[in-house]
């Protein structure tokens, strides 16, 4: 595979080349590509520009759940010795925070030495924990640009409250998430490197923070005690979800 190891954003796709280096003239090539379907899916195989082509009238590949078969030929004049493109495969990240091996079996020509690869699905660049700052209550006067202020920046002044944006990292598993109006910042959005002492501050820099509303940078501790009832309920729900994600 070229590249042998790929990093792809969750929910996105990438293409990789599968190449075969032959030591003698070859009249056919095949390979089965196995993958973890909970993490990735092979959604397409393209033989454009490949040294071998699907048999006449065939598409050349079949999807069989957790692997695909690829079978091609070139009888006239055959494929000479050298490095050749076999196929270009499209791989989609259906999971997140996972790595799938791409393992090749049933490889022809006989005697081919196999180099397997990997695809890692990552969250990609994530927005910092931002929200809207208000004077007094979340019905009060907005301080600064709406939706673009960090919690620690907002609450450094007394008498303010902070309403976090409903970022996907925190809310993608919550149906109809509540509006939160915070008078204290979660550790993952307070501008401080807390108990984990890894020198990383807040989400997304601190990898111990699944999202900006995580109450602890080491996933410990209760929700923020100063929050009003509605906010406590919301953070409690989020805390359960975030703890479950951490255990996964």
C-alpha positions as a Markdown table, in Angstrom:
| # | Residue | x | y | z |
|---|---|---|---|---|
| 1 | Unk | 0.0 | 0.0 | 0.0 |
| 2 | Unk | 1.1 | 3.5 | -0.7 |
| 3 | Unk | 1.0 | 5.1 | 1.7 |
| 4 | Unk | 1.5 | 2.1 | 3.9 |
| 5 | Unk | -0.1 | 3.8 | 7.0 |
| 6 | Unk | -2.8 | 6.4 | 6.6 |
| 7 | Unk | -4.5 | 8.8 | 9.0 |
| 8 | Unk | -8.0 | 9.8 | 8.0 |
| 9 | Unk | -10.5 | 12.1 | 9.7 |
| 10 | Unk | -13.5 | 10.4 | 11.1 |
| 11 | Unk | -16.4 | 10.2 | 8.6 |
| 12 | Unk | -14.0 | 11.0 | 5.7 |
| 13 | Unk | -12.4 | 8.9 | 3.0 |
| 14 | Unk | -8.9 | 8.5 | 1.5 |
| 15 | Unk | -7.4 | 6.6 | -1.4 |
| 16 | Unk | -4.4 | 4.4 | -1.3 |
| 17 | Unk | -2.5 | 2.6 | -4.1 |
| 18 | Unk | -1.9 | -1.2 | -4.0 |
| 19 | Unk | 1.2 | -2.1 | -6.0 |
| 20 | Unk | 2.8 | -5.3 | -7.0 |
| 21 | Unk | 6.5 | -5.7 | -7.8 |
| 22 | Unk | 6.9 | -8.7 | -10.2 |
| 23 | Unk | 10.1 | -10.6 | -10.8 |
| 24 | Unk | 8.9 | -12.3 | -14.0 |
| 25 | Unk | 6.2 | -11.8 | -16.7 |
| 26 | Unk | 2.8 | -12.1 | -15.1 |
| 27 | Unk | -0.6 | -12.7 | -16.8 |
| 28 | Unk | -2.8 | -12.2 | -13.8 |
| 29 | Unk | -3.0 | -10.7 | -10.3 |
| 30 | Unk | -5.3 | -10.9 | -7.4 |
| 31 | Unk | -5.6 | -10.0 | -3.7 |
| 32 | Unk | -8.2 | -10.1 | -1.0 |
| 33 | Unk | -8.0 | -7.0 | 1.3 |
| 34 | Unk | -9.3 | -7.6 | 4.9 |
| 35 | Unk | -10.3 | -4.8 | 7.2 |
| 36 | Unk | -12.1 | -4.1 | 10.5 |
| 37 | Unk | -15.7 | -3.1 | 9.5 |
| 38 | Unk | -16.3 | -1.3 | 12.8 |
| 39 | Unk | -13.5 | 1.1 | 12.0 |
| 40 | Unk | -13.2 | 1.4 | 8.2 |
| 41 | Unk | -14.9 | 0.3 | 5.0 |
| 42 | Unk | -13.5 | -0.2 | 1.5 |
| 43 | Unk | -16.1 | 1.6 | -0.6 |
| 44 | Unk | -14.4 | 1.5 | -4.0 |
| 45 | Unk | -11.7 | -0.1 | -6.1 |
| 46 | Unk | -10.4 | 1.6 | -9.2 |
| 47 | Unk | -8.3 | -0.2 | -11.8 |
| 48 | Unk | -7.6 | 2.9 | -13.9 |
| 49 | Unk | -4.0 | 2.9 | -15.0 |
| 50 | Unk | -3.4 | -0.6 | -13.5 |
| 51 | Unk | -1.1 | -3.1 | -15.2 |
| 52 | Unk | -3.8 | -5.7 | -15.0 |
| 53 | Unk | -7.5 | -5.2 | -15.7 |
| 54 | Unk | -10.7 | -7.0 | -14.7 |
| 55 | Unk | -11.8 | -9.8 | -17.1 |
| 56 | Unk | -14.0 | -8.6 | -19.9 |
| 57 | Unk | -17.5 | -7.6 | -18.6 |
| 58 | Unk | -16.5 | -7.8 | -14.9 |
| 59 | Unk | -15.9 | -5.0 | -12.5 |
| 60 | Unk | -13.0 | -6.9 | -10.9 |
| 61 | Unk | -13.9 | -6.6 | -7.3 |
| 62 | Unk | -16.5 | -7.8 | -4.8 |
| 63 | Unk | -17.3 | -6.5 | -1.3 |
| 64 | Unk | -17.9 | -9.3 | 1.2 |
| 65 | Unk | -18.5 | -7.6 | 4.5 |
| 66 | Unk | -15.1 | -7.4 | 6.1 |
| 67 | Unk | -13.0 | -7.9 | 3.0 |
| 68 | Unk | -13.0 | -7.3 | -0.7 |
| 69 | Unk | -11.7 | -9.6 | -3.5 |
| 70 | Unk | -9.8 | -8.1 | -6.4 |
| 71 | Unk | -9.1 | -10.2 | -9.5 |
| 72 | Unk | -7.5 | -9.0 | -12.7 |
| 73 | Unk | -5.7 | -10.4 | -15.9 |
| 74 | Unk | -3.4 | -9.4 | -18.7 |
| 75 | Unk | -2.8 | -12.2 | -21.1 |
| 76 | Unk | -1.7 | -10.2 | -24.1 |
| 77 | Unk | 1.2 | -9.4 | -23.9 |
| 78 | Unk | 1.4 | -10.0 | -20.1 |
| 79 | Unk | 3.0 | -7.7 | -17.5 |
| 80 | Unk | 6.8 | -7.5 | -17.5 |
| 81 | Unk | 9.1 | -7.5 | -14.5 |
| 82 | Unk | 8.9 | -4.4 | -12.3 |
| 83 | Unk | 6.8 | -2.3 | -9.9 |
| 84 | Unk | 3.2 | -1.9 | -11.1 |
| 85 | Unk | 0.0 | -0.4 | -9.9 |
| 86 | Unk | -2.5 | -3.1 | -9.1 |
| 87 | Unk | -5.5 | -1.0 | -7.9 |
| 88 | Unk | -6.5 | 2.2 | -6.1 |
| 89 | Unk | -8.8 | 1.5 | -3.2 |
| 90 | Unk | -11.0 | 4.0 | -1.4 |
| 91 | Unk | -11.2 | 3.6 | 2.4 |
| 92 | Unk | -13.9 | 5.4 | 4.5 |
| 93 | Unk | -13.5 | 5.9 | 8.3 |
| 94 | Unk | -16.8 | 4.7 | 9.8 |
| 95 | Unk | -15.4 | 4.7 | 13.3 |
| 96 | Unk | -13.5 | 7.2 | 15.3 |
| 97 | Unk | -10.4 | 6.9 | 17.4 |
| 98 | Unk | -9.6 | 3.5 | 16.0 |
| 99 | Unk | -7.0 | 1.8 | 13.7 |
| 100 | Unk | -7.7 | -1.0 | 11.2 |
| 101 | Unk | -5.2 | -3.3 | 9.7 |
| 102 | Unk | -5.5 | -3.7 | 5.9 |
| 103 | Unk | -4.3 | -7.3 | 5.5 |
| 104 | Unk | -3.8 | -8.9 | 2.1 |
| 105 | Unk | -4.4 | -12.6 | 1.5 |
| 106 | Unk | -4.8 | -14.9 | -1.6 |
| 107 | Unk | -2.2 | -12.7 | -3.3 |
| 108 | Unk | -1.1 | -13.6 | -6.9 |
| 109 | Unk | 1.3 | -13.9 | -8.7 |
| 110 | Unk | 2.5 | -16.8 | -6.5 |
| 111 | Unk | 5.5 | -16.0 | -4.3 |
| 112 | Unk | 4.5 | -12.4 | -3.8 |
| 113 | Unk | 5.8 | -11.0 | -0.5 |
| 114 | Unk | 3.0 | -9.1 | 1.2 |
| 115 | Unk | 3.3 | -5.7 | 2.9 |
| 116 | Unk | 0.2 | -5.0 | 4.9 |
| 117 | Unk | -0.9 | -1.5 | 6.0 |
| 118 | Unk | -3.1 | 0.4 | 8.5 |
| 119 | Unk | -5.7 | 3.1 | 8.4 |
| 120 | Unk | -6.1 | 5.2 | 11.6 |
| 121 | Unk | -9.4 | 7.2 | 12.0 |
| 122 | Unk | -8.8 | 10.3 | 14.0 |
| 123 | Unk | -11.1 | 13.2 | 15.1 |
| 124 | Unk | -8.9 | 15.7 | 13.2 |
| 125 | Unk | -8.6 | 19.3 | 14.2 |
| 126 | Unk | -11.2 | 20.1 | 16.8 |
| 127 | Unk | -12.4 | 23.6 | 17.8 |
| 128 | Unk | -11.5 | 24.9 | 21.3 |
| 129 | Unk | -14.1 | 25.1 | 24.0 |
| 130 | Unk | -16.0 | 28.3 | 23.1 |
| 131 | Unk | -19.3 | 29.8 | 23.9 |
| 132 | Unk | -21.2 | 33.0 | 24.6 |
| 133 | Unk | -20.4 | 35.2 | 27.6 |
| 134 | Unk | -23.2 | 37.2 | 29.4 |
| 135 | Unk | -23.5 | 39.7 | 32.2 |
| 136 | Unk | -25.6 | 38.4 | 35.1 |
| 137 | Unk | -27.6 | 35.6 | 33.4 |
| 138 | Unk | -27.9 | 33.9 | 30.0 |
| 139 | Unk | -30.7 | 36.4 | 29.3 |
| 140 | Unk | -28.3 | 39.3 | 30.0 |
| 141 | Unk | -26.1 | 41.5 | 27.9 |
| 142 | Unk | -23.7 | 39.6 | 25.7 |
| 143 | Unk | -20.0 | 40.3 | 26.4 |
| 144 | Unk | -17.8 | 40.1 | 23.3 |
| 145 | Unk | -18.6 | 38.2 | 20.1 |
| 146 | Unk | -21.3 | 35.6 | 20.5 |
| 147 | Unk | -20.1 | 32.0 | 20.5 |
| 148 | Unk | -16.4 | 32.9 | 20.4 |
| 149 | Unk | -15.3 | 33.3 | 24.0 |
| 150 | Unk | -13.5 | 30.7 | 26.1 |
| 151 | Unk | -15.0 | 29.9 | 29.5 |
| 152 | Unk | -12.0 | 31.0 | 31.5 |
| 153 | Unk | -11.8 | 34.3 | 29.6 |
| 154 | Unk | -15.5 | 35.0 | 30.3 |
| 155 | Unk | -15.6 | 34.1 | 34.0 |
| 156 | Unk | -12.4 | 35.9 | 35.0 |
| 157 | Unk | -14.7 | 38.8 | 35.7 |
| 158 | Unk | -17.3 | 38.5 | 38.5 |
| 159 | Unk | -21.0 | 38.6 | 37.7 |
| 160 | Unk | -20.7 | 36.9 | 34.4 |
| 161 | Unk | -22.1 | 33.5 | 33.1 |
| 162 | Unk | -21.0 | 31.4 | 30.2 |
| 163 | Unk | -23.1 | 29.4 | 27.8 |
| 164 | Unk | -21.1 | 26.8 | 25.9 |
| 165 | Unk | -21.6 | 26.0 | 22.2 |
| 166 | Unk | -23.1 | 22.7 | 21.5 |
| 167 | Unk | -20.0 | 21.2 | 19.9 |
| 168 | Unk | -20.3 | 17.8 | 18.4 |
| 169 | Unk | -17.5 | 16.5 | 20.6 |
| 170 | Unk | -19.7 | 17.0 | 23.7 |
| 171 | Unk | -23.2 | 16.7 | 22.3 |
| 172 | Unk | -23.2 | 14.2 | 19.4 |
| 173 | Unk | -24.6 | 11.4 | 21.6 |
| 174 | Unk | -27.2 | 13.6 | 23.4 |
| 175 | Unk | -30.7 | 14.0 | 21.9 |
| 176 | Unk | -32.0 | 17.6 | 22.4 |
| 177 | Unk | -29.2 | 18.7 | 24.7 |
| 178 | Unk | -30.1 | 21.3 | 27.3 |
| 179 | Unk | -28.8 | 24.9 | 27.2 |
| 180 | Unk | -26.2 | 25.2 | 29.9 |
| 181 | Unk | -25.5 | 28.5 | 31.7 |
| 182 | Unk | -22.3 | 28.1 | 33.8 |
| 183 | Unk | -20.9 | 30.1 | 36.6 |
| 184 | Unk | -17.8 | 27.9 | 36.9 |
| 185 | Unk | -15.6 | 26.4 | 34.2 |
| 186 | Unk | -15.1 | 22.6 | 33.8 |
| 187 | Unk | -11.4 | 21.7 | 34.2 |
| 188 | Unk | -11.2 | 21.0 | 30.5 |
| 189 | Unk | -12.0 | 24.6 | 29.7 |
| 190 | Unk | -10.6 | 26.6 | 32.6 |
| 191 | Unk | -7.3 | 27.7 | 31.2 |
| 192 | Unk | -5.3 | 25.7 | 33.7 |
| 193 | Unk | -3.2 | 22.5 | 33.6 |
| 194 | Unk | -5.0 | 20.5 | 36.3 |
| 195 | Unk | -4.2 | 17.4 | 38.3 |
| 196 | Unk | -2.9 | 15.3 | 35.4 |
| 197 | Unk | 0.3 | 17.5 | 35.2 |
| 198 | Unk | 1.0 | 16.7 | 31.6 |
| 199 | Unk | 1.5 | 20.4 | 30.7 |
| 200 | Unk | -1.4 | 20.3 | 28.3 |
| 201 | Unk | -4.1 | 22.8 | 29.0 |
| 202 | Unk | -7.8 | 22.3 | 28.2 |
| 203 | Unk | -9.6 | 20.7 | 25.2 |
| 204 | Unk | -8.5 | 19.9 | 22.6 |
| 205 | Unk | -4.8 | 20.1 | 23.6 |
| 206 | Unk | -5.2 | 17.8 | 26.6 |
| 207 | Unk | -5.9 | 14.4 | 25.3 |
| 208 | Unk | -7.5 | 13.4 | 28.6 |
| 209 | Unk | -10.3 | 15.8 | 27.7 |
| 210 | Unk | -12.9 | 14.1 | 25.5 |
| 211 | Unk | -14.5 | 17.6 | 25.1 |
| 212 | Unk | -14.4 | 21.1 | 26.6 |
| 213 | Unk | -17.2 | 20.3 | 29.1 |
| 214 | Unk | -15.4 | 17.3 | 30.7 |
| 215 | Unk | -15.3 | 18.1 | 34.4 |
| 216 | Unk | -11.8 | 16.8 | 35.0 |
| 217 | Unk | -8.6 | 16.6 | 33.0 |
| 218 | Unk | -8.0 | 13.1 | 34.3 |
| 219 | Unk | -11.7 | 12.1 | 34.0 |
| 220 | Unk | -12.2 | 12.1 | 37.7 |
| 221 | Unk | -14.3 | 14.1 | 40.1 |
| 222 | Unk | -18.0 | 15.1 | 40.2 |
| 223 | Unk | -19.7 | 17.7 | 38.1 |
| 224 | Unk | -19.2 | 21.4 | 39.0 |
| 225 | Unk | -21.1 | 22.1 | 42.3 |
| 226 | Unk | -22.0 | 25.7 | 41.6 |
| 227 | Unk | -24.1 | 25.0 | 38.5 |
| 228 | Unk | -27.9 | 25.6 | 38.6 |
| 229 | Unk | -30.2 | 22.5 | 38.5 |
| 230 | Unk | -30.7 | 22.5 | 34.8 |
| 231 | Unk | -26.9 | 22.8 | 34.2 |
| 232 | Unk | -26.2 | 20.1 | 36.8 |
| 233 | Unk | -28.6 | 17.7 | 35.0 |
| 234 | Unk | -27.0 | 18.4 | 31.6 |
| 235 | Unk | -23.4 | 18.0 | 32.9 |
| 236 | Unk | -24.5 | 14.8 | 34.7 |
| 237 | Unk | -25.7 | 13.4 | 31.4 |
| 238 | Unk | -22.6 | 14.5 | 29.6 |
| 239 | Unk | -20.4 | 13.1 | 32.4 |
| 240 | Unk | -21.9 | 9.6 | 32.0 |
| 241 | Unk | -21.5 | 9.7 | 28.3 |
| 242 | Unk | -17.9 | 11.0 | 28.6 |
| 243 | Unk | -17.0 | 8.3 | 31.2 |
| 244 | Unk | -18.4 | 5.6 | 28.9 |
| 245 | Unk | -16.3 | 7.0 | 26.0 |
| 246 | Unk | -13.2 | 7.0 | 28.2 |
| 247 | Unk | -13.7 | 3.3 | 29.1 |
| 248 | Unk | -14.2 | 2.4 | 25.5 |
